[in-house]
Each structure stands twice: as structure tokens, then as C-alpha cells.
Amino acid sequence: MSSSTERRTDGRGRTTGSVLSGLAVAVGCALFLGGFVWGALIYRPYTVPTDSMAPTIAAGARVLAERVDGSEIRRGDVVVFKDSVWGDLPMVKRVVGVGGDKVSCCTKEGRLTVNGVPVEEPYLQSDGPASPTGFKAKVPTGQLFLLGDHRSDSLDSRVHLTDGDHGSVPRSAVSARVDARAWPVGSVGMMDRPEAFSELPGGTSQPGPLRPITYAVIAGTVLILGGAAHGPLTRRKGRNRG
């Protein structure tokens, strides 16, 4: 005999189990499609062609970047930007200074300083000094000072120090903030916010909604597969009993 749950039917002869499985599929589809649409509206994929951000982002890696306004950017953020002085293609670098900051390198211990405060940078390519060449700059209001994590192989604000804006780019040049690595598989994961920058005025930014979007897609997938499997499992169970 079938269970009491399976024997109960609605006015159209459907069992409670089939109704619940249909509801699970419907909710799953809503979560799955909603998550993808939500993600497509907020995030954009980018490919980083060089190793200037290694080891944080390897050459050829794909990243997911949240569309943000330049005013939302904080120190420590890895951003996607485009500036005519730097070139015609989008670039990915880390923000180490904002308007009004005095950025310099290096201390006797080889550290970068922001407004005289040494900054720990565990994401750098090597354990050597924060930059193979010394530099000093004051970031103009409304601008951002950008460096690659692979300091010995990155063309960044240090190269443009003699420009009118002391190597910085306007906040308006930023189109997105990198939240996660999406490829290759071994590097997939969320981007950490550097703790050292959180201690400076203004703190660090908060991650975008990528986690809840991912959870929605996963939950939707589970509900769809679970609901779709109910019918075949029930029929197989009935045949076994027969």
C-alpha cells in the first residue's frame, strides 16, 4: 500500500506528493532564474590578460566584478577601470590611496605607507619590499592611486607619477569592483578585503551580493532536481511494491 501522504488527492486527482513536488520545481525555477538575472544585472565577467595582479589574480584568469559607482571605492579594493592616459582597454589594479592621501614607499622594513602608516600587504607577489623602486605621491581630491600586486611586473600609478594627477585616476574611471575569481577552477573564490586598510579612515568596502546570488542558484537547482525526481521515484516504488 502507498503511504497516507501519497493517497491523499486534491479535487483533480493529484496526490499531495505530486502537488508538493510541482511547488518545489516552481520555487526552484524562480530562485534559479532569479539568481541568474540578479547576477547579470549586477556583475560582469572580466579576463585579466597579464600577471600584474598575481598571485591574487593570475594571468588569463576570469573574475566577477560588481558594477559600482566610483564614489563607493575604498582603499584595498581591486577595481576595473579605463583611463585614456593608461590605455584604451579596461585594466585591473588595487586601490592603495584615495583623495588627500600621501602614499610612499618604502620604509626600512620595505613597507608601503599611507599617510605615514605602514600597511601590511600579504597579497603581494614576493616577500621583498612593497616596490622595487621608491616613490612618493599625494593623491588629488576625487582621484585614486592604483598599484598591481605583482609590483615588479605592473605598469601602474608609479609609471605615471609625472602626469598632472601624480599617477592617479579619477573615481569616475572605475566601472566595477572585483568580488570573486571565477576561473580557473582551482582559484574560484571570493576576494578578501585587506585588514590593514580597514584600520585607516573610511575603512574598507563590503562585498556585493554574490554570495546570496550563488546560494539562490544552488537552492533553485536542488529544488528543481528534487521535485523533478519525485515522479519517477514514486512510480518505481509502486512497481517494486507490485
N, C-alpha and C positions, 0 to 999 in steps of 0.2 A: 504494500500500500504506500501511497505517497504521503508526505507529511501534511499536517493540517494547514501549513502556510501555503503549500502548493495547491491544496484542494479548494481554498477559498477563491472565488471568482467575482469579478465585477459584473455589471449588467450586460456586458458584451462578451462574457465568457472568458475573460482574461484572468489568469491566476495572479495572486499577489506578487509572486516572484517575478513574473514577466513584466508587471507594471513597474516594480522597483528597478529591474534591470534596464527598462526603457528610460526611466528617470535618470539612472546613473549615466547612461550614454548621452542623454541630452545635456546634463550638467557638465559632463566631461568635455563635450564638444564646445560648450560655452567657455569653459576655462581654457581649453587648448587654443581655440581660435582667438579668444580674447587676449590671452597672453602673447600670442604672436603679433596681433595687431598693436597692442600696447607697446611691445618691444620695438616694432618697426617705426612707430611714431616717435619714440624717444631715443633710440640707439641707432648708430650707423657703424658698419664694419670698415676697418681701415687695414691696409697692409703696410708694415714698416719695412722699407726696402734695404736699409743699411743697419749696421750693428752699433750705431751711435747711442742706442739706449740699452745695449747689453750690459749686464746679464738680465736686467729687468724684462726687456723685450728683445728677442733675438732677431737677426736679420731674416726677413721673409715671413715673420710671424703676423698673424691676424689678431686684431684687437677690437673690442667693442667700446665705443665712445659715446657718452651721453651728450646729446645736444644741449648746450648751456649758453647762457649769455656771459660775455667776458667779465662782467661785474661780479659773477659768482666764484671766480677763480681765487684760490688761496695758495700760499706757499706750499710746496711739496706736491702739488697736482701735476700729473702728466697730461699735457694738453695737445690737441691737434690745432694747428694754426696755419695761416698763409699770409705772408708779408712780401710785398714786391721787392724789398731790399734783399731779402733772403733767397728769393727764387719764386718760380711760378707754380710750384707744386706744394700740396699740404705737407707739413712737417710735424714730427712728434718730438717734444722735448719736455723737460721738467722745469717747473717754475721754482726758482730759488729766491727771488726777490720781487717785491711789489713797489708801487709808487711811494717814494720817500725813503726807501731802504738804502743803506750803504752796504754793498756787497764787496767782499775782498777775499783774497787767497794768496798765500796760505799762512797759517800760524806756524810756530816752531814744530808743532805736532803734525803739521800738514793738513789742517782742517780749514774748511770754508767758514767764514764768519758773516753773519747778517746783523748789522748794527752793533758790531763788536762782540756778538755772542757766537762762540764756536758751535758748529752744527755737526752732529753725528750723522754720517751718511752710509748706513750699512748696505745700501743698494748699489754702491759703486763697483766698477769692474775689477779694481785691484785694491790691495791694502796699502798702496802708496799714498802720496799726497793727493788731496782733492782735485788738484790740477797740476799738470806737468809744468805749466807756466804761471807765474804770478799775475794777478790783475786786481784792479780796484775800480769800482764804479758806483755812482749814485743814480738810483732809478728815478726818472722823472714821474711826476704825478700822472696816473692813468696808464702807466706802462708796466711791462713785465720783463724780468731778467730771466733768461732761459738757458739751461745747460743740459747736455746729454749725460747719461750715467756712465758712458764709456768716454771719460774725459780726454783720453789720449787719441781718440778717433772720432771726435764730434765737432762739426762746424756749428758753433752756437754763438751766444752773445759775446763771448771772448773775441771772436773774429771781427765783430762789428763795433768794437769799443770806440773807434774813431768816428763813427757815424754821429749825426746830430743828437740822437737819443741815447748815446752811450751804450749801444748794443742791445737796447731793449726794443720790444714791440708793443704796440697799443693793445689794450684789452680787447678792443673791437676786432682784432685779427684772429682771436680764438673762436673756433666754431664748435668744439666739443672737448670733453674731458674723459680720458680713458678710465674705464671702470674694471675691465677684465681682459684677460688673454683668452682667445677662442681657438687658436691653432698655433703650433702643432698640439696634438692630443696631450703629450706629456707636460705641457706648460699651462694647460687650461686652469683658470682660477681667477679669483678676484684680486685686484690691485690693492696692496696695503697702503694706508696713509702713514707717512713717516712721523714717528712720535716726536722727533726733535723739533719739527716745525710747529707742532701743536702747542708748545710752550711759549711761542712768540705771539705778540699782539695780533688778534684776528684769527688765531688758531688755524685749523685745517678744515677742509670741506668734508661733508658727509657723502658716503656712497649713494649713487642713484638707486632706483627701484629694480635693479637687475635681479636681485635675489627673489623678491616676491613674484616677479615675472617668471623666473625659472621654476619656482615652486608651483605656480598656476599651471604651467605647461605640463610638468611632471604629473601633478594630481589629475589633470584632464586626461592624460594618456592612460593612467591607471584605471580611472573610472570607465573610459571607453572600452578598454580591453576586458575589464571585469564584467561590465554589463553585456558586452557582445558575447562573452563566453558562457553566459548563463543558459541560453537556449540549448546549444549543443551539449552542455554538461547534463542538463535536465533530461534531454532525450536519451542520452547514453545511459543515464541512471535508470530511466524507465525500461530500456531494453534489457539491462542487466537483471532487473527485477523480474521481467517477463521470462 
